[in-house]
Amino acid sequence: MYTVLDVSSLEGRRKPIARAIGARAIRLNRFDSQPGQAGFAHDERESGQEEIYIPIAGAGVLRIGGEEIALAPGLFVLVTADESRQVIAGGEGLTYLVVGAASG
């Protein structure tokens, strides 16, 4: 069995790809951020979920604790559940994926 999803069928900045395609074990979201747009600062302590951030177009930064990590296509950043994180799009905007799963 397989399922195909055209991301253009999903609206909004956050596109819950895994849920929309019917995945049960994988969490995958796509974010389309406008220039300078900041995402929600949060951690995943409650869910225990670690996340991999995957920029696919544009550029920006990922704030992890007190550090800023540059985001650009080709880079992958793993963030553990206990770290605070926030994505801020650069001047051209930023499209990125977030893949997550509970560790353990």
N, C-alpha and C positions, 0 to 999 in steps of 0.2 A: 504494500500500500504506500502511496505517496500523496502529497498535497502541494499544490503550487499557489503562491500568493504574489500578486502584483502590488507592491508597496504603494503605488499611486491610488489604490482603492482605500487607503487609510488617511484620515484627516488629522490635522493638528501637528504640533511640534513633536510630541512623543507618539511614536507608532509602536504599539505592543505586538511585534511581529510573531513571537512564539505563541502567544495566546491566540492571535488571529488565525494562525496556520494550524492550531490544534495541538501544539507540543505540550506535553505534560511534565517532562523532566528537565527541560531546558528553558531558561529565561533569557529572552533576547528582545531588546528594544532599540529602535532607531530614533535619533533625535535630530531634527533639522532646526538649527539655531540661527537667528538673524544676526547681523553684525553687532558685536558688543553685548549680545544677550547673555545673561547669567542664568545658569540652572540653579536648582534648589540645593543648598548646602545640607548635607546629611551624612549619617553613617548607617551601617547595616547591622549594628549590634543586636537589635531585636530579632532580625531574620537569620543572623549568622551567615549571611551571604557574602562571598567574595565576588568581586566584579572585575572584568577585563574591559577596558575602554579602548575602542578601535576607531580612530579617526579615518573617514573615507573621503572627505572633501573639505576644503578650506583649511583653517588653522585656528588655534586658540590655546588656552592653558587649562590645566587641571590642577586645582588647588588641593593639596593633600596635607592636612595639618597646616603648618606654616610655610610649606614649600609650594612653588609653582613649577609644574612640569609642562614643557611645550608640547602641544598636540599638533600633529600633521600626519597625512597619510603615510602608512608604512610603519608607524610606531604603535606599540601595544603596551598598555600600562595595567598591571594588576594591582588592585587595592583590596586589602583585607577588610573584614567586616568591622573592625574596631576603629578604623581611620575615618576621619571626617573628609568629605570630598565635595568639590563644586567645580563645574565646568563653566568657563567663560569663553564665548566665541570671540575670535579676532575680527578685524576690520572687514573681512570678506565673508564672514559667516562661518559656520562649522556644521558639518554633518558627521555624526559618529554613531557607532553601535556600542551597546553595553550588553555583555554576556555575563550572566550571573548564576551562581548555584551555592547552596549552603555547603559549607565545608564540613568535613568530618564523616 
